[in-house]
Amino acid sequence: MAGQNSRRQPRREQILEAAVELFQRDGYHATGIDEIGATAGITGPAVYRHFASKEDILETLLVDLSAATLATAQELARQASTPAEALRTLVEFSVDTMLDNPALAYVAQYERRTLPRKSRIAIDKAERLYFEEWVQPLMQLRPELSEPEARVVVYATAALAVAATTYKSNLGHDAAKDLIITMMLNTLTVPERTIARQRTRRAG
């Protein structure tokens, strides 16, 4: 529990960690401030010293996450020397982030609709820019893809990754990481001509 394993963290971080755990387990709407406080090792009213509301907690989690994720992705893409390196590095970063924080990945995917429109717009913009860092190297690796097609491939692959990393399997971290990275890279980079050949063989 957050209150047991993060006593040395600043109180604000303890509250955020507790909230993520509960939002994933019980859902945003079913989680109360008192529960968040208890999980963080404080009273419910004490939460209000750090956050104005439960919505403020969720907003802080997701806005901060989207901004940090975008900044890291832009830096990784800038440092890559080839499109293949850029795509692999971005995939590895994505999988590492989600496997290390599966509850946060789940909340970011499924609870963002709860936020006010202004925050959703900011998060959606950061997400679009984040995935643009994937789209550009993908189009260089797969010139047969149009820009809209490349975006569909990227978004679909990312959705598969969320499902895979938040699924509670019996795989260890490293085994799950290797499997999901391989799956994502295969999905992203398989040439259209290979897919076309498979379709032809099935039709025959």
HELIX and SHEET records of a PDB file:
HELIX    1   1 ALA A    2  ASN A    5  1                                   4    
HELIX    2   2 ARG A   11  ASP A   26  1                                  16    
HELIX    3   3 ILE A   33  ALA A   40  1                                   8    
HELIX    4   4 GLY A   44  VAL A   47  1                                   4    
HELIX    5   5 LYS A   54  GLN A   79  1                                  26    
HELIX    6   6 PRO A   83  ASP A  100  1                                  18    
HELIX    7   7 PRO A  102  TYR A  110  1                                   9    
HELIX    8   8 ARG A  112  THR A  114  5                                   3    
HELIX    9   9 ARG A  117  LEU A  141  1                                  25    
HELIX   10  10 GLU A  147  THR A  166  1                                  20    
HELIX   11  11 HIS A  173  THR A  189  1                                  17    
HELIX   12  12 GLU A  192  ALA A  203  1                                  12    
END                                                                             
